[in-house]
Amino acid sequence: MCHPIASLRTRRCHCAADGGDGWEICQLKFLEYQISADDVGTDISVEAQPADADDGHHGVVVGEIGPFELDPATRRSLDNALGLGGSRFSVMQSKLPGEPGGRQDLTIQVSTEGVRVAAVQGGKDNREVYAEYSADYPKVIIHPLDTTKFQLVSEAKTFHLRALSRTSRDLIALTIRCFHAKKYMSTSNILQTLLPEAASTVQLPDAPGAVMPTMDSRLDSCIVLERMLAAYETAADWRETKAMDGAYAALSWDDNAVKAAVPEYLNATGEERAKVDYAFNALVPRPPQDTDARQAVMHTWIKARLFTYNKARCSRFVE
């Protein structure tokens, strides 16, 4: 026999073991929650209670699912947008009750510097709105129940929009957030973890919205290696052998310093190895596939490069 449910609470939790309890998303009136770009990398916990407590029914049932990852197609589209330095999306503007006019077709142009919104058919009342990335803007607020609605918020205006599909909406949100994060970072501990020597030579800003100073070639090398690994994994998801071969060959296999560091890293123990593994997990959170030997080799190669950076840092302090 089924009993009515008095409340259904959903909570979004970080999958990382950071000691946090997560936060409540919403109390649902319907037994449905739409997964969106907001849930990438998180777990969803659902708590339900019976409505007829007066009849002796009581207790709480809790279920959890996650962490959620991007599907291969969306991940590939996001990789392409980041590689090309931007992308263009078609959306529809939803008019609020009482506003004149009907539905309007718009385009969103996302670039490395900001976001531009323009009407498909221009007019004197359809001026473009451009928002450069700042500490707080632009924001993408995804509707918790509808699969296509979202808000694009700038300092000048808030757009109530509807994407062509759920995938399109999530891709818009992820693309804007990725470019935003590349230009503005809220903390400096990411670079401190990845590149401790470089981070120790400059003052890294902690405040959200502060522009990160230009780092040396170590950061560029890590970014290139991570992008080649991401390209390899994306090609593997699509079983594109030539693309996999190209990404694999693009790694710096001729770097003698890294070659020498591979056995040193593999034989390292304790804090020396733990620092490298921690930095690598921040850079590449997903473990390699058990059946893909080349992917495991790429992971080891990147760890060996990080090992050389940490070794150089230690040597510098000893001197």
C-alpha positions in Angstrom: 0.0 0.0 0.0 1.3 3.4 -0.9 1.0 6.4 1.4 1.0 10.1 0.4 4.3 12.0 0.9 4.2 15.1 3.0 7.5 16.5 1.9 10.3 15.7 -0.5 13.6 17.5 0.0 16.5 17.5 -2.4 20.0 18.3 -1.4 23.1 18.8 -3.5 26.3 17.6 -2.0 29.9 17.9 -3.2 31.3 14.5 -4.0 34.7 15.5 -2.5 35.3 14.6 1.1 35.5 18.2 2.4 33.4 17.7 5.5 30.5 19.7 4.2 26.9 18.6 4.6 25.8 20.0 1.2 22.8 22.4 0.9 19.1 22.2 0.2 18.1 22.7 -3.4 14.3 22.9 -2.9 11.2 21.3 -1.5 9.4 19.7 -4.4 5.6 19.8 -4.9 5.9 17.1 -7.5 7.9 13.9 -7.3 10.4 15.0 -9.9 13.7 16.8 -10.0 15.4 17.8 -13.2 19.2 17.2 -13.4 21.1 20.1 -14.9 24.5 21.6 -15.4 24.4 22.7 -11.7 24.7 19.1 -10.7 27.9 18.2 -12.5 30.4 16.7 -10.1 27.8 16.5 -7.2 25.6 13.9 -5.5 21.9 14.4 -5.1 20.3 13.3 -1.8 16.5 12.9 -1.6 14.6 12.8 1.7 10.9 11.8 1.9 8.5 11.7 4.8 4.9 10.3 5.0 2.0 12.7 5.1 -0.3 10.6 7.3 1.7 10.7 10.5 -1.5 10.8 12.5 -2.4 7.3 11.3 0.8 5.9 12.8 3.0 6.2 9.7 6.3 7.8 10.5 9.9 7.8 9.5 12.2 9.2 6.9 13.6 7.5 3.8 16.8 8.9 2.2 18.2 8.1 -1.2 21.3 9.3 -3.0 22.6 9.2 -6.5 25.8 10.6 -8.1 28.3 12.0 -8.7 27.0 13.2 -12.1 29.3 13.6 -15.1 28.8 15.2 -18.5 27.7 12.9 -21.2 30.3 12.4 -24.0 28.5 14.5 -26.6 28.1 17.6 -24.3 31.7 17.2 -23.1 32.9 17.2 -26.7 30.9 20.3 -27.5 32.3 22.0 -24.5 35.8 21.0 -25.4 35.3 22.4 -28.9 33.9 25.7 -27.6 36.9 26.1 -25.2 39.4 25.2 -27.9 37.9 27.7 -30.4 37.7 30.4 -27.9 34.0 30.8 -27.9 30.7 29.7 -29.3 27.3 31.0 -30.4 23.9 29.8 -29.2 20.3 30.4 -30.2 17.7 31.1 -27.5 14.3 32.6 -27.1 13.5 35.4 -24.7 10.5 34.7 -22.5 8.4 37.8 -21.7 7.3 38.3 -18.1 3.6 38.8 -17.4 2.6 42.4 -18.2 5.6 43.1 -20.5 4.7 44.2 -24.1 5.5 42.1 -27.1 5.8 38.3 -27.5 8.6 35.8 -27.8 11.8 37.1 -29.3 14.7 35.1 -30.9 18.1 36.0 -29.6 21.7 34.8 -30.0 24.2 34.5 -27.2 27.9 34.9 -28.2 30.2 33.5 -25.6 33.9 34.5 -25.9 37.0 34.5 -23.7 36.3 38.1 -22.7 32.6 38.2 -22.1 29.1 37.4 -23.2 27.1 39.3 -25.9 23.3 39.0 -26.3 21.7 40.3 -29.5 18.4 40.0 -31.3 18.3 37.9 -34.4 16.3 40.6 -36.2 17.7 44.0 -35.1 15.8 47.2 -34.4 16.0 50.4 -32.6 14.7 48.8 -29.4 16.8 45.7 -29.8 20.2 46.9 -28.8 23.0 44.5 -28.0 23.9 43.8 -24.4 27.5 43.0 -23.7 28.8 41.8 -20.3 32.5 41.4 -19.6 33.5 38.9 -17.0 33.7 40.4 -13.6 33.7 39.1 -10.1 30.0 38.6 -10.0 28.7 38.8 -13.5 27.5 37.4 -15.8 25.5 34.8 -13.9 23.5 31.8 -15.3 20.6 30.8 -13.1 19.0 27.5 -14.2 15.4 26.9 -13.5 15.1 24.0 -11.0 12.0 22.3 -12.6 11.9 23.3 -16.2 14.4 21.7 -18.6 15.0 24.6 -20.9 14.4 27.8 -18.9 17.2 29.9 -17.4 18.2 33.5 -16.6 21.3 35.3 -17.9 22.1 38.1 -15.4 24.4 41.0 -16.1 24.9 44.2 -14.2 22.7 46.0 -16.8 19.9 43.6 -17.4 18.4 40.2 -16.6 17.3 38.0 -19.5 14.6 35.4 -19.0 15.5 32.8 -21.6 14.5 29.5 -23.0 17.0 27.3 -24.8 16.3 25.0 -27.7 16.8 21.9 -25.6 18.0 20.8 -22.2 21.5 20.0 -23.7 21.7 23.4 -25.2 20.8 25.2 -22.0 23.4 23.2 -20.0 26.1 23.8 -22.6 25.4 27.5 -22.5 25.8 27.5 -18.7 28.9 25.4 -18.7 30.6 27.4 -21.5 30.0 30.8 -19.8 31.1 29.4 -16.4 34.3 27.8 -17.9 35.4 31.0 -19.6 34.5 33.0 -16.5 36.6 30.8 -14.3 39.6 30.9 -16.7 39.7 34.7 -16.3 38.7 35.2 -12.7 39.4 32.8 -9.8 38.1 33.0 -6.3 41.1 31.4 -4.6 44.8 30.9 -5.2 45.2 27.5 -3.6 44.6 25.7 -7.0 47.8 27.2 -8.5 49.6 26.8 -5.1 48.8 23.1 -5.2 49.7 22.6 -8.9 52.7 24.9 -9.1 54.1 25.6 -5.7 57.4 27.0 -6.9 55.8 29.4 -9.3 53.2 30.4 -6.8 55.8 31.2 -4.2 57.5 33.8 -6.5 54.4 36.0 -6.9 51.6 37.3 -4.7 48.5 35.4 -5.6 45.2 37.3 -5.0 42.6 35.6 -2.7 39.7 37.9 -3.3 37.0 36.8 -5.9 37.4 38.7 -9.1 41.1 39.5 -8.7 43.0 38.9 -11.9 45.6 36.2 -11.7 49.1 37.3 -12.5 50.9 35.8 -15.5 52.7 32.5 -14.5 55.7 31.0 -16.1 55.8 28.2 -18.6 55.0 25.5 -16.0 51.4 26.5 -16.0 51.2 26.5 -19.8 52.7 23.0 -19.8 50.2 21.7 -17.4 47.3 23.2 -19.3 48.6 21.7 -22.6 49.0 18.2 -21.0 45.5 18.3 -19.4 43.9 19.4 -22.7 45.7 16.6 -24.6 44.5 14.1 -22.0 40.9 15.5 -22.3 41.1 15.3 -26.1 42.3 11.7 -25.8 39.5 10.7 -23.4 36.9 12.4 -25.6 38.1 10.6 -28.7 38.1 7.4 -26.7 34.4 7.9 -25.7 33.6 8.3 -29.4 36.0 5.5 -30.4 37.8 7.8 -32.8 41.1 6.0 -33.2 42.9 8.6 -35.3 42.0 11.4 -32.8 43.2 9.2 -29.9 46.5 8.6 -31.7 47.0 12.3 -32.4 46.3 13.3 -28.8 48.6 10.6 -27.5 51.4 11.6 -29.8 51.1 15.3 -28.9 52.4 14.8 -25.4 56.0 15.8 -24.7 57.4 12.3 -24.8 60.9 13.6 -25.8 61.3 15.6 -22.5 64.4 14.1 -20.9 63.7 15.6 -17.5 60.3 13.9 -17.4 61.7 10.6 -18.7 64.2 10.6 -15.8 61.5 11.5 -13.3 59.2 8.6 -14.2 61.0 6.0 -12.1 61.7 8.5 -9.4 58.0 9.2 -9.0 57.1 5.5 -9.1 59.6 4.8 -6.3 58.6 7.9 -4.3 56.7 7.4 -1.0 55.2 9.4 1.8 54.7 13.2 1.6 56.9 13.5 -1.6 54.5 11.4 -3.6 51.4 12.5 -1.8 51.9 16.1 -2.9 52.2 15.1 -6.6 49.1 12.9 -6.4 47.1 15.6 -4.8 48.1 18.1 -7.4 47.4 15.6 -10.2 43.9 14.8 -8.8 43.1 18.5 -8.8 44.1 18.7 -12.4 42.6 15.4 -13.6 39.9 14.2 -11.2 38.9 11.1 -13.2 40.9 7.8 -12.8 42.1 6.1 -16.0 40.0 3.3 -17.5 41.2 -0.2 -16.5 41.2 -1.3 -20.1 43.1 1.6 -21.6 46.9 1.2 -21.0 47.8 4.3 -23.0 45.6 6.5 -20.8 47.3 5.1 -17.7 50.7 5.9 -19.3 49.6 9.5 -20.0 48.5 9.9 -16.3 51.9 8.6 -15.1 53.7 11.0 -17.5 51.8 14.0 -16.2 52.5 13.0 -12.6 56.2 12.7 -13.5 56.2 16.2 -14.9 54.5 17.5 -11.7 57.2 15.6 -9.8 59.9 17.5 -11.5 58.3 20.8 -10.5 58.0 19.7 -6.9 61.6 18.5 -7.0 62.9 21.8 -8.4 61.0 23.7 -5.7 62.5 21.6 -2.9 66.0 22.0 -4.4 65.5 25.8 -4.5 64.6 25.9 -0.8 67.6 23.8 0.1 69.9 26.1 -1.6 
